[in-house]
Amino acid sequence: MNVVHGLVLLNFLTGMGYAAYVLFVVLAPEGGGGPLWSRAAEVPMELMARRRLYALEFWVAFAGFAVYLALTEIVPRMRVGPEPASPPEGE
């Protein structure tokens, strides 16, 4: 089961990494990648739409990653609760 869990996490991380790579490297406008800031007005609409689609793909993968981690890691740990305090020595 741990192998499947690891593969699912790796799949989410690969999806986020791929979308970020395409967004900031492959579809980088002239003058460099990263956030567009004031250059957003100069970018062709087709390139802007493609960048937005990959940004959306990143956020969908990130949301799935967060929900999966919450359901498989965080919620089970919250159900167990904190460990009981050990009694003082000598008792």
N, C-alpha and C positions, 0 to 999 in steps of 0.2 A: 504494500500500500504506500510506503514511503517513496518508492520509485515513481509511482503514478503521481503522487503529490509533487515531487520534484519536477517531473516532466510538465505538469500543468503550470507551475510557477515559471519554468524556463520558457514555455510557450508565450506566456504573458510578457515576460521580460524581452524576449526576442521581438515580439510584435511592437512593443514600445520603442525598442532600439532601432528597428527598421524604419518605423514611421519618422522618428527623429532624424535619422540619417538622411532619408529622402527629403524631408522638409528643409533641413539646414545645409545639406551638402549638394544633393542632386538637383533640387529645385531652387538653389540659391540664385537670386537675381544678380545682374552685373554689379560689381562693387562689393561682393561678399554676401555671406549668408547671415544667419541670426535674425534677430528681430528687425523688422523693416523700418520702424519709427517713421520718419518723415518721407522716406522713399516709397511708402505704400501708395502714394498718389501717382508715382511714376511707373509702377509695375503694370505690365499688361494684364488685362482682366482674366485671360485664360490661365496665366501663370498664378495669379492670385487665387483663382478658383481651385486649381490643382493643389496649391499649398494648403488651402483651407480644408480640402478633403483629407489630406494626410494628417493635418492637425486634429481633425475630428477622429480619424482612425486611432491616433495616439491616445486621445482622451477616452475613447471607448475601451481600448485595451487597459488603460490605467484604472478606469472605473471597475472593469471586470476583475482586475488584479486586486483592487482594494476590497471588493465584496468577497472574493474568494478567500483572501487572507482573513477577513473578519469572520467568515463562517467556519473556517478550518483551524484557525489559530487563536484568535482573540476570544470569541464566545466560549469555546471549551475551557479556556483558562479561567474565565470569569466564573463559570459554573462551579469549578473546583473550590474556589475561594482561597483565602490566605491560609498558610500553614498555622496550626495552633501553636501558641507560645509554649516553650518547654518550661516545666516547673523549675523553680530555683533549686540549686544543689543543696543537699543535706536533708531534703524532705523525702 
